[in-house]
Structures are given as C-alpha cells and as structure tokens.
C-alpha cells in the first residue's frame, strides 16, 4: 500500500490507567513515556489533517472501574485538552472498538483503509481491535511505545507486563497488525508511505531458525 489513508485511533487513554494504586495502572512501557508518544502521535495527526477517533471504555455508574462520569472514566487531561469538535468520539463497552459502535461506518465514510492504534491496553482493547479489523479488510498499525500492558495472573499462570507487551507485539506483527515505534510511524506519515508489514509465514520461518536447538532434538 503506497499511499495509505490513515485514521488515528486513541484507545481508552483514561485516568483509570494512571491511578498509581489501581489494578489497571499501566506497567510497561512506563506510562508517562507512552503518554508522551501518544500526544506526539496526536499532534502529528492533527498537523496532517488525519481523521482522529477518541475512544472511552464505559461501565454503568457505580462500577469499580470506568464508571460513567467518574474520574477514572475521564480522558487523561493531555488527551482531553487536545480534543476538537472534528474528532469522532466513541463510547464502547467491549474490548474491540468495532463492537457495538459505528466505528466501521465512520471509517468507510472517511475513506480510511488503515487505522493507527495508540492507547491501552496492548493485552485487551488494542489486541481485540486489531483482530476485529482483519475480516473487514482494514489495515492496522500499532505503535509499540504509545501503548502499554499490565501484569496478569490467574488460574493458568502469571506474566509480567513487559513480557506480555512484547510477546503480544510479536504476535500482532505476525498477522494482525504492523507494529512500529512512534518515530518510525511519523516518518512514514510524513512520507505518505505504508509501514513494512509483518507476515505469518515469514515469522514462522524465522521462529524456526531462532529456536533451532529446541527443534533439533525432536
């Protein structure tokens, strides 16, 4: 795709992810660093006249997180201060931005074929949105340093945020999205070019080579 028609999608950059003692506080990459890259991407998208959608996850009033109208539900001030009337504002209750919203129809109206996903979390809404875009024929870009993950532990095991974030980015780049840094994305936007995509077959071959000692004894 030589000349992608991009839209920037700001996913759930809400105060809930910045509450230091909260269960959803972003742990990796460092949240203020990822926020800096998020605002950098927003400012570039604005300068380029790129369509922008801002997304908020919402639960009913009184819910423990993302309760409608609560401080945790609010957009982070660094995002809300940049909002303009030209932005598409989406309220969602599922992980995917596409589920139960008019996001797809808005993209079609704007003649968008590529969405750049920034925001939180890599391990939930970013992942779900990328997977949902695949059957719609919409290309997805995810900015690795403008997103983030949390530590997880349950009956199946546990994984720290860095391992989770980095593993999911490898997974996403193998099929569901093109993963890049904010700096690399900015250069592609300025040039009007697509980012180099990943590929499942190529990723599988490289994985086989990388872990050859493991396979040799099979």
C-alpha positions as CSV (number, residue, x, y, z in Angstrom):
1,X,0.0,0.0,0.0
2,X,2.0,3.0,-1.3
3,X,-0.4,5.7,-0.1
4,X,-2.4,4.5,3.0
5,X,-5.4,6.6,4.0
6,X,-4.9,6.6,7.7
7,X,-7.1,7.4,10.8
8,X,-5.6,7.8,14.3
9,X,-7.5,5.8,16.9
10,X,-6.8,6.9,20.5
11,X,-8.0,3.9,22.6
12,X,-9.0,4.4,26.2
13,X,-6.4,6.9,27.3
14,X,-8.3,7.3,30.5
15,X,-7.3,8.2,34.1
16,X,-8.0,4.7,35.2
17,X,-4.7,3.6,33.6
18,X,-2.8,6.3,35.5
19,X,-4.1,5.6,39.0
20,X,-0.9,4.6,40.8
21,X,-2.6,2.2,43.2
22,X,-5.2,1.0,40.8
23,X,-5.3,-2.6,39.4
24,X,-5.2,-1.2,35.8
25,X,-2.2,1.1,36.2
26,X,-0.1,0.6,33.0
27,X,3.2,-1.1,34.0
28,X,5.1,-1.3,30.7
29,X,6.2,0.7,28.9
30,X,6.5,3.3,31.6
31,X,3.1,5.0,31.4
32,X,4.2,8.6,31.2
33,X,6.6,7.7,28.4
34,X,3.9,6.1,26.5
35,X,1.6,9.1,27.1
36,X,4.3,11.4,25.6
37,X,4.3,9.3,22.5
38,X,0.5,9.3,22.4
39,X,0.4,13.0,22.4
40,X,3.2,13.2,19.8
41,X,1.1,11.0,17.5
42,X,-2.0,13.1,18.1
43,X,-0.2,16.3,17.3
44,X,1.3,14.9,14.1
45,X,-2.1,13.5,13.0
46,X,-3.7,17.0,13.6
47,X,-1.0,18.7,11.6
48,X,-1.5,16.2,8.8
49,X,-5.3,16.7,8.8
50,X,-5.7,13.0,9.6
51,X,-9.1,11.8,10.8
52,X,-9.0,11.1,14.6
53,X,-11.2,9.0,16.8
54,X,-11.0,9.1,20.6
55,X,-12.4,6.2,22.5
56,X,-13.6,5.7,26.1
57,X,-14.4,2.5,27.7
58,X,-17.5,2.8,29.9
59,X,-19.4,0.8,32.6
60,X,-22.5,1.9,34.4
61,X,-22.3,4.4,37.3
62,X,-21.1,2.6,40.4
63,X,-18.9,0.1,38.6
64,X,-15.5,-0.4,40.2
65,X,-13.6,0.8,37.0
66,X,-14.6,3.0,34.1
67,X,-17.8,4.0,35.8
68,X,-19.6,6.6,33.6
69,X,-18.9,10.1,34.8
70,X,-16.2,9.1,37.3
71,X,-12.7,10.5,37.4
72,X,-11.3,7.2,36.2
73,X,-13.6,7.2,33.2
74,X,-12.4,10.7,32.1
75,X,-9.9,11.0,29.4
76,X,-6.4,11.9,30.6
77,X,-6.0,15.7,30.6
78,X,-3.2,15.5,28.0
79,X,-5.7,14.0,25.6
80,X,-8.9,15.9,26.6
81,X,-7.1,19.2,26.2
82,X,-6.4,18.3,22.6
83,X,-9.9,17.2,21.7
84,X,-11.7,19.2,19.0
85,X,-15.1,19.0,17.5
86,X,-13.7,17.4,14.4
87,X,-12.8,14.2,16.3
88,X,-15.0,11.2,16.3
89,X,-16.0,10.4,20.0
90,X,-16.7,6.7,20.6
91,X,-18.1,5.2,23.8
92,X,-17.6,1.4,24.0
93,X,-18.4,-1.4,26.4
94,X,-16.5,-4.2,24.7
95,X,-12.8,-4.7,24.1
96,X,-12.9,-4.1,20.4
97,X,-13.6,-0.5,19.2
98,X,-15.7,-2.1,16.4
99,X,-18.1,-4.0,18.7
100,X,-21.4,-2.3,19.2
101,X,-20.3,1.1,17.8
102,X,-20.4,2.9,14.4
103,X,-16.7,2.9,14.1
104,X,-16.6,0.9,10.9
105,X,-19.1,3.1,9.2
106,X,-17.2,6.2,10.2
107,X,-14.0,4.7,8.7
108,X,-15.9,3.9,5.4
109,X,-17.3,7.5,5.3
110,X,-13.8,8.9,5.7
111,X,-12.5,6.5,3.0
112,X,-10.0,5.2,5.6
113,X,-8.2,1.9,4.9
114,X,-5.6,2.0,7.7
115,X,-6.0,2.7,11.4
116,X,-3.2,3.6,13.7
117,X,-3.9,2.3,17.2
118,X,-2.5,4.1,20.2
119,X,-3.5,3.8,23.8
120,X,-4.4,1.0,26.2
121,X,-4.2,-1.9,26.7
122,X,-2.0,-4.0,24.4
123,X,-3.4,-7.1,26.2
124,X,-7.0,-6.2,25.7
125,X,-8.6,-3.5,23.6
126,X,-5.6,-3.0,21.2
127,X,-5.4,-6.7,20.6
128,X,-9.2,-7.1,20.1
129,X,-9.5,-4.1,17.8
130,X,-6.7,-5.4,15.6
131,X,-8.2,-8.9,15.3
132,X,-11.7,-7.4,14.6
133,X,-10.3,-5.3,11.7
134,X,-8.9,-8.3,9.8
135,X,-12.1,-9.6,8.3
136,X,-13.1,-6.1,7.4
137,X,-10.1,-5.6,5.2
138,X,-8.8,-2.7,7.3
139,X,-5.1,-2.5,7.8
140,X,-3.9,-1.9,11.4
141,X,-0.8,-0.2,12.7
142,X,0.0,-0.4,16.4
143,X,2.6,1.9,17.9
144,X,4.7,-0.1,20.3
145,X,5.8,2.8,22.5
146,X,2.4,4.6,22.5
147,X,0.6,1.6,24.1
148,X,1.1,-0.5,27.2
149,X,0.2,-3.5,29.3
150,X,-0.3,-4.6,32.9
151,X,0.8,-7.6,35.0
152,X,-1.6,-10.5,34.8
153,X,-2.0,-13.6,37.0
154,X,-4.8,-16.1,37.1
155,X,-5.5,-19.8,37.4
156,X,-3.4,-20.5,34.3
157,X,-0.3,-18.7,35.4
158,X,1.2,-15.3,35.6
159,X,3.1,-12.9,33.2
160,X,4.7,-9.5,33.9
161,X,3.7,-6.5,31.8
162,X,6.9,-6.3,29.8
163,X,6.9,-9.9,28.7
164,X,3.1,-9.6,27.9
165,X,3.5,-6.4,25.9
166,X,6.5,-7.6,23.9
167,X,5.0,-11.1,23.2
168,X,1.7,-9.7,22.0
169,X,3.5,-7.2,19.7
170,X,5.4,-10.2,18.1
171,X,2.1,-12.0,17.8
172,X,0.3,-8.9,16.3
173,X,3.1,-8.2,13.8
174,X,3.0,-11.7,12.6
175,X,-0.5,-11.3,11.2
176,X,-3.0,-8.8,12.7
177,X,-1.1,-5.5,12.6
178,X,2.1,-3.7,11.6
179,X,3.9,-2.8,14.7
180,X,6.2,0.2,14.8
181,X,7.6,2.9,17.0
182,X,6.1,6.3,17.0
183,X,9.2,7.7,15.4
184,X,9.1,5.2,12.5
185,X,5.4,5.9,12.1
186,X,5.9,9.6,12.0
187,X,8.5,9.2,9.2
188,X,6.0,7.0,7.2
189,X,3.2,9.6,7.7
190,X,5.5,12.4,6.6
191,X,6.5,10.4,3.5
192,X,2.9,9.3,2.8
193,X,4.0,5.6,2.7
194,X,3.0,2.4,4.4
195,X,5.0,0.8,7.2
196,X,6.6,-2.6,6.3
197,X,4.1,-5.3,7.3
198,X,4.8,-8.5,9.1
199,X,3.9,-11.9,7.8
200,X,2.9,-15.1,9.5
201,X,4.8,-17.4,7.2
202,X,8.0,-15.3,7.4
203,X,7.6,-15.0,11.2
204,X,7.2,-18.8,11.4
205,X,10.3,-19.5,9.4
206,X,12.4,-17.0,11.4
207,X,11.0,-18.5,14.6
208,X,12.0,-22.0,13.5
209,X,15.5,-20.7,12.8
210,X,15.7,-18.8,16.1
211,X,14.8,-21.8,18.1
212,X,16.5,-24.4,16.0
213,X,18.2,-26.1,19.0
214,X,14.8,-26.7,20.5
215,X,13.6,-28.4,17.4
216,X,16.8,-30.4,16.6
217,X,16.1,-32.9,19.4
218,X,12.5,-33.6,18.3
